[in-house]
């Protein structure tokens, strides 16, 4: 089996508003859509998409090393 493309890549975050603002306001990626009442947005990346998903309790990389 050989992959011929990618539809979208999902990224989860506990800082949804900051992540969305970075991709939309700083990188200026156009929004393709989302789900009303949910912390989910799809962003256009030249024919592919990034799905940003807000979730509480997403672990911060390296957080367990700070104890």
Secondary structure, 3 states (H helix, E strand, C coil): CCCCCCCEEEEEECCHHHHHHHHHHHCCCCEEEECCCCCEEEEEECCEEEEEEECCCCCCCCHHHHC
